[in-house]
Each structure stands twice: as C-alpha cells, then as structure tokens.
Amino acid sequence: MSEVGPVSADVIVVGAGPGGSTTASYLASRGLEVALLEKSAFPRQKVCGDGLTPRAVKQLMKLGVDTSEEAGWARNKGLRIYGGRTEPFELPWPELSEFPPYGLVRARESFDQTLANHAVASGAKLYENTQVVAPIINPRTDRITGVVSKDGRRFTAPVVVAADGNSSRLATSMGIGKRVDRPMGVAVRAYYNSPRTHDDYMESWLELWDGKPGESNLLPGYGWIFALGDGTVNVGLGTVRSKPGPANVNYREMFSRWMENTPDEWGFRPENQVGPVLGAALPMSFNRQPAYQRGLVLVGDAAGMVSPFNGEGIPYAMEAGEMAADAISDAYFRGYGTPSAELALRGYPTRLKSEWGGYFRLGQVFVSLIEHPQVMHVCTKYGLPRPTLMRFTMKLLSHLYDTRQGDWMDMVLTTLTKVAPSA
C-alpha cells in the first residue's frame, strides 16, 4: 500500500522477513500502530534451506499461523544424517515438553509472504517496494525518529526496528558495525524437480566428497536435502568459518561437484533444476551489537542471530521478534521518552544474551573445531555410530532440549549453556 505525505506510527519495522513480520504481528496485536516496510514486493525469493526445526514450529504455533498440510506445509518427523558410513542414521525429533515433535518445510518465497500477511491481519500496515536509504535523526537527542525511503517518503516513529538482513544498511548508518570475532557462514541452494519430494525426514550430509565417498577429497562444508512435498526439493550446502574473511572457496563449483555425485534417480541434474543456484551470507553469534541503541532495535540477521551450530536463523529471528515486541510495547505503555521506557528497551539485549548467549558461545567453540573437513570426518566416523552420543549431539546442534524438567541430556546441555560466558 502507499500513502501521500509523511507516515507516522508508534513503531516502524524495516524488513518483512520472519523477524520483522513476527515483531510487527506481536506489536500490532497489542494495539500499537505499526508500519512494516519491505524493499521488494511479495512473493520474493530468499536464500534458505526452507527446513524448519521444531524450534521454529513452536514460534509459528505461538503466532497462531495455520501450519496444516492443507495450508501448504510439509511435515517431517526427524533428521536423516549421512556421515561416517554408507548407510544414513535416522533420528526422530526428540519428545520434549517445550517443543513439538515435528518439523516443517516450506519455500521461503511463500513462507515470508504468509508471515507478512499474518502481520497485516494483526493490524500492521505493510508498505511494499519501500527501500529504506537513511535514518532520520533528532539532532537534539541523537536518537532515530524515523526513516527515509528511496523514493523520498518519510516514515516517523519513536522506535525503529531494523530487521533488514545481514548487511543492515540501517544499523550501519547508525554506527552499529559487525564484530570480526564472530563466525560467518555461507550457504548456496537450488530447487530441483525430484521424486524425493515427499520424504518425511529432513536430510543432513555431514561429509561432502568431490568423488566417491571415502576415496576422494572432503569438501569444507555440510549439505542438506529438504523435501517440499510439491514436486520439488531444496538442496543446498553451507560452510562456516570461525572468523569472517575471504575463504577462497568457489561455493557454486563445490555445489556442482556434490550434485554430480548424487544418484541419477534423485534427479539433481541441470535439466531438473528450477531457478538459479543462489547464495547468501549467514551472520552468526550476535555479530552486530548492541541489539538496542538510540531508539533502534535489531532483530534477526541484522544482529547476527544465526546459530553457529547449524546455520539456522528463522527461529531466532522469530523469538527475537517476540522479545523485541515485549520490550517495545512495555516502553510504549510506560510512555515513550521517559527514563522508565528507556529501561524497558535496554532490557531487550540483556534478555537476548540471557536466552542464547551461552549457547552461541559454545557454538563458536564448535565452529573452530569442525571448520576443517578432516576434523569433521573423525567426528562423524567415530561419533555417529554411538546412538546415545548422537542423540545428545542432535539436541545440542538443533537447540532442542527441555530447560526445566528434561532428562540427563537436557540437564547437561542447560548447565553448559548457563556456565558458558555470553557471546
């Protein structure tokens, strides 16, 4: 939608991805006027594996999104892992009190539109084709009071949410830069028409070989195959490094070499490819801080909220969206501009670090160990065949464990994340 002249709101949310739309949904449902700005128009492409673990499913349930098969979602019951031997390991999602025992798959093109539509249904106003180019700064208070779009429109609000992705032009223009001591991942993916489209397990390849498995060279990354149930599958690979910088890796070539060595009957060949191979950066472990400063709240990739353990970002963006909405609505009802409101907003980054700081710090250690293919090979060869160790590792890597009344594995993982210093 478009309006003539300046637009004022209680909150401006820049970026209608999972984090931005979730933030807008919660804020609008609490009675705040929300302007949700999206630089492109829906539907639009995003680079993603499209696989949602039970952690992400929980956030969709909390929002009240219809996740039935009739609504276009493909449900899965666990993770199939290749590594250490020819036959894969199949691990069901853990039975937990805090998370549902199933995952979902849906293409980001329709997933993001679903969440944006939900925000609109909650009361937010969506402005598509609205690319934000600069913040509006109050010279007296040095706080952000709005944004200017590329076509010259002005949007004003006492609080602005930057949910504008890894590059986050808005955060950068406010002087909030990236940290160089945080991991950075890269992912590439493509869609294929494939007979594997109805697989009810999400698939993870912990070893990628450039030829015959066990008799060729290990590639520095991990792969995935996620069935969408609509005739297609999402196939991709990711790599991660303990610190950002040039990796001297041709990711598309690496992807092609992996595809060439998959079975012909899977259909992962150029003639079955749907659309191009696309890549994107994965900012991890709070690589842009602070998450709140001078009226600007960061959510999702803009703040580096991607797990170093598995490259997953959607559940953290959505959880952060709810936490940001809690802080912003609290500040709104306390009275924007008051010291009490500022205390509410400053509580947001504190809560983030309390929730995930220790887990992300453990992830940084994990990345420093497995970024070398040889180390990953040893781990998969000797670790995967041990069922108890594998279940423990799955809970750790997927961030799925009960923090209150779980089993011994859950208690160990909860303790580890609490004693680890925050990222």
N, C-alpha and C positions, 0 to 999 in steps of 0.2 A: 504494500500500500504506500501511498505517497501523500504528503501534505504540503501546502504552500506556506512559506514562512517558517520561523523557528518552531521547534517542537520542545516542549518542556515535559519532564516526567519526574517521578520520585527516584527512579533508578534507570540508568542506561546500561544495557548489556551489549557488548560488541563481540559478535561472533555467535552464530546459531548452530554450533556443533553440539555434541552431547552435554558438555559442561555449561555452555551458555544457555541452551534451551532448558536444561534442568533448573538452573538458577532462576531463569525467568518464570518458569512454571510455579516454583515454590513461592516466589515473591508475589506474583500476581494472585495466586490463590489466597494470600494473606491480606489482600486488599491494596497493595501498592500499585501505582501506575508504572508500568514497565515498557520501555522502548527497546525492542530487540532488533539489532542492526546486523544484517547479513550482507557481505560484499557481493555475493553472486545471487542466483535465483535457484529455487528448488524445482526439480531434483538436480543435484550436482554431485560430481564424483569426489571421493576422498580415498586416499590410500589407506587400506586397513585390511586385517585378516578376516573381518566380519564374524569371527567367532567370539561368543560372549560366555564367559565362565559363570558359575552360579553367583559369584560376587556381583557381576553386572546384572544378572537376572533379578537379584534382590532389589536393586535400585529401580528397575522397571516396575516391579511389583509395588514398591513404596509410592511411586509416582501415580500408579493406577493405570498404566498402559496395558492394553489388551495384547497379551503375548500368545494367543492361541494360534494353532495351525491355520485356522480359517482367516486370521488376520495377517497371514503371510510369514509366520515364523517357523523355522525348522528346529525341532527339539533334539538334543542329543543327551546321552546318558553317561558319557565318560570320555577318557582320553586314551587313545591308542598311541603307543610310543615305540618308535623304531630306534634301535641303537644297541650295540654290544653283541647282537646276534642277528641271524636272518629273519627269524620269526618275531613279530612285534609283541609287546606287552599291552594288555588291555586293563585299564584301571577305571572302575566306575567312580563318578564323583562321590566324595565322602558324604556319609549320612551325618548331618550336623543339625544342631538346633538353630543356629544363626543364619544358615544359608539353605536354599532349596537344593535338592539332589539332582538337578539337571541344568544343562546349558542350552544356549540358543544360538542360531546362526541367522543372520540377515544382512543383505548387502547394505553397505553404508549409505548408498545413494537413497534408499528408501528409509533406512533407519533414522538418519538425521532429519528427514522430512517428517517422519512420524513424531519425533520429539518436538520439532518446531511447531507442528500442528497442535500438539498437546499443550504447548505454552500458550498458543493463541486461544485455544479453548478454555484455558485457565484465566484468560483476561489480558495477556500481554499483547502489545501491538507490534507486529512484525514488519520491518522495512527491508525488503529485498533490494538487490542491486545498490546497496548503500555502503560504499567503501570508505572507511574512516581513514583520514590522512593526517589529522593533527588533534591534539587535546586543546581544550580551552582552559587556560589557567587564570585564576584570580590573582592579579599582581599583589594584592594586599595580603592575602592569606597563603599564597603559593600552593593552593590546592586546585585539583582538577574540578571543573564545574560543568564539563560537557565535552563534546567532540564536534569536529567539522568533517563533513563528507567530501568526497572528491568533486561532487557537483555543486559544492558550496553551501549545502544545507547545514544548519546548526541545530544540535540537539543538546539540551541543557538538563542537568540533574545534580543534586548534591553529592551523589555517589555514582561512580562508573565502574563497571565490571569489564576487565579485559579477558575475554575468552577467545582471543583471535589467533591462537595457534602458536607453533614453535617460534616463529620469527617475532611475533607480538610487537608490531610496529608501535602500538600504543604504549606498552611498558617501556620499550626502548626510548621513546620520545620523552618519557617521564624520568629517564635516568636510571631505570632498573635493568641492569645488564645481566648477562649469563655468567655463571661461575665456570671456571675452567677445570675445577677439581671434581667434576661430576661425570658419570658415564654418558655416552651418547650412542644411540643405536641408529641403524639404517635398515629400512625394510623395502622390499620390492615385491610386487604381486601382479598376477594376471588371472583372468577368468577363462575357464575352458568349458565347452560342452563336453560332458563326460558321463559314462554310465555309473560313475561313483556318486552321483548327485544325491542319492537317498541314504548315504551312510549315516548311521546313528551314533558314531563316535567322531569326535574331533581328533585329528591326527597330527602328531608332532614327530619330526625327524631330528634327532639329536646329533646324527652324523650325516654329513653330506659328502659323497665321494664324487670325484670327477671321472670315474670309470667304474670298473667292477668293485663292489664293496669288499673291503679288506685287502684288495690287491692294487689299489690306486692311491691317489692323494686325497687327504681330507681337506675339505673346503672350510674356511673360517666362518662358520655360521650354522644356523639351525633352520629347518623348514617346517611348513605346515600345509595341510590339505583339509579344507573345511567344506563340507557338502551343504549347498543351499536349498536342495530339495525342489528346485525349479528347472532342472535340466543342466545346471552349471555347478562348478565347484570353484572355490577361491584357493589358488595355490600361490604360495609365496615363501620368501626366506628373509631372515633377518640376521644381522651381525651386530655386535656390540663391542665397544672399546671402553676401557676404564677412564679415558680422558678424551675430550673432543680433539679433532685434528684430522689431517688427511690420512686415509687408511691405505691408499694405493691399491685399491681393490675395484675391479670393474664388476659391479653388482649384477648388471644385466647379463654379462657374459657368464658369470657364476650361475645365475638362474637358468640360462640356456643349457649349460653343461649338466645341471641336475635334471632338467626336463628330458634331455636326450637319453638319460639312463633310466628313466621310468618305464614300466612295461607299456608296450604299444596299446594293449587293450584298455588302459586307463584314458587314452585319448589326449594326453598332454602334448599335442603336436601343433605346429603353427596353423594348420588348416582348421583346427577346432578352437583356436583362440578367439575370445570375444573381447574386442577392445585392445588397447596397448598394454605393455608392461609399464607400470608406474611405480615410482619410488618416493619415499619421504623419510625425513629425519624423525627420530624418536627421542625427545629430550627427557632425561631421567633424573630421579632422585632430587627433586627440588632444585633444578639447575638455574632457576632465576628466583632471587629473593631480594627483599621481603615480599610476601604474598599480599601485604596491605601497606600502602604508603600514600599519604596526602590525598585521601579520597579515592584512590584507585585500588580495586580488589582484583587479584589474579586468580584465574580458575583454569584447570586443565593443562594443556600443553604450554600455555603461556607462562606457567610457573614450573614446568618440568615435572608434571605429575604422572610419569610413566614408570612402571615397575622395572627395576634393573634385573629382576629375576626372569621375567617372561615377556617383556615388551608390551604389556597390557596397559592401556591408558584410559579406556572408556569407563570402567567402574570408578576409578579415582576421580575422573573429571565429574562424574555424576554425584559421587559422595561429596566432593568439594563444593559442587553447586548447592547442595542442601546445606552444608556448613556455612557457606557464604551467605545464603538466604537467611539463615538463622541470625547471623551477625548483623546483616544489613537491616532486616526487619526489626530487630531489637533496637538498633540505633535509631531507626525511623520513629518508633513508638516512644523512645526516650526523648526524642527531639533532636533532629539533625542540628549540628553546630554546637551542641553542648558538650562539656567535658565527659559527661556520662555516656553520650552517644559514641564519642571517640574511643572510650574504653571498650565498648562493645565491639567496635570494628577491629581494634587491636587484638582482641581475643581470637580472631579468626586464624592468623598464622600460628598462634600458640596452640590452638586446637589441632591444626593440621599436623604439627610436629609431634604432638602428643599421640595422635592416632597412628601416624605412619613413619615417624622419624627414625625409630629404631629399626623397623623393617627395611626401610630404604637404605640405611647404613649397612645392614647385613648384606643387602643386595650389591652394594659397591664392592664389598669383600668378595662376594661370589663372582662378580664380573672380572675382577682382577685375576681370579684363579682360572676361569674357563675361557678367557678370550683367546687362548692358544688351543688350536684344534687337537694337539697331542694330549693335553690335559683332559679335554672333554672326552677323548677316546678312552683313556684309562678309567675315568669316572663311569662312563656308560658300560664298559666291558666288565668291570668288577662290582659296580654298584647296582645296576639294573636287575641282575638275576636274584637279588635278595628282596623278597616281597615286603618284609617289614620296613627295610630301609627305603624301598621305592615308594611305599605309601607315605612315609614320613616326608620324603623329598617332594612328592606331589603336593602335599599340604603346604609345604614351605614355598615352593615355586608358584603355586596358584593363589597363595594367601588365603587359604580356606581352612580355618580351624576355629573351634569354639574358644572364646577367651574367658569363659566363666565356668562352665560345668562340662568340660570335654574330657577326653581320655588322656593317657600319659603323654601322647604325642602333642596334643593340644596344649597341655600344661607346659611342656618343654619349650614349644615354639612361642607361647605367650611370654614366658620368662625371658627367653633370649631377646625378644623384641623390646622388652621393658628395660633390660640392663644395658643394651647397646646404646651408645650415645646417638643423639638425633642427627639425621642428615641435614 
